[in-house]
Amino acid sequence: MLPSLVEMTRAPHVSAHAATFRRRRFARTSGRDALGTAVLFAPGFVVYLAFMILPILLSLYFSFFDWDGIRANMNFVGVKNFVRAVQDRHFLNALRITFFFTIPGALLGNLLGLLFAVLVNRPGPMVNVYRSAFFFPLLISAVAVGFIWKALLSYHGILSGLFATLGMEPIDWLGDPRLAPWSVLMVNVWRDTGFVTVIYLAGLQAVPGDLYDAATIDGASAWQRFATVTFPWLAPALTANVVFLFTGYMRIYDMVVVLTSGGPAGATDTIALQIIRVGFQQNRMSYGSSLAIYMLLIVGVLSVSLVLLLRRREEKLVM
């Protein structure tokens, strides 16, 4: 039946009222969702603002003054602290040592983590024990790990006593300027390799088994299967591990303080240790703030560059 004239004239009004009602209901629902999201987001944002953004802004502000952190008055010096930093041999030495820990540490940590992940990524009665053993050092605080290794590596420590029983001369692992950086690096790699192994192990378990079967049917060797199947699939895990180790070693502080306190003769003095020493021990808060800004810029720029480079590599492997 054809609709009556009344129904034809009333239908547009009814549909318009329904659309208006739906828009108002959607607006109320969206408003409630936005309010709930804001309530849940606010505590974390306030904490991040108070403990991350605000200290960075204060450090940037203090870096333009001559202030010891105690006196009420501050003398404005502009960029004098930044110019002094690039001429400071102690800061340049700390920068060199920090990169010494960062570059070999990231390479060794990734190589060992990938090796251990491949070894434990197979069924067996002791696999879970091995996985726990690799991850266990990360559960101990860095300070505790430092004290344990200091008891092992010091001149009169456990390792030197073992050498003495074998008729060998003790080695001053932490007191020799040539050995101390390598000793600190070795301890940090030992502690962080477990985390890297877990990330690579998760990536290995996500590789489809059909790819290995297809590669085996094509006659690929074990190394060819790793190079063409395993390693490309581990690209996201590689990105995460490289960035994690890079940023961690660029900010290394606690392990160095416990093991060597930056010695001997500044052989293990890092940027973070230099900032703490200048700002809080020498009461040169403004100059220490300028060093912190330099550290922030260096870590930020290099980290972003690494992420972009590795993400581009991931895209190429996917394509």
ZIRA-V77759 format. One record per helix or strand of 3 or more residues. SS is the DSSP state (hx for helix, st for strand). FROM is the first residue (numbers start at 0). TO is the last residue. If there is no record, write none. Layout:
SS | FROM | TO
SS | FROM | TO
//
This chain:
hx | 4 | 61
hx | 79 | 85
hx | 88 | 119
hx | 126 | 138
hx | 141 | 152
hx | 157 | 164
hx | 176 | 204
hx | 208 | 216
hx | 221 | 232
hx | 234 | 249
hx | 253 | 258
hx | 270 | 280
hx | 284 | 317
//
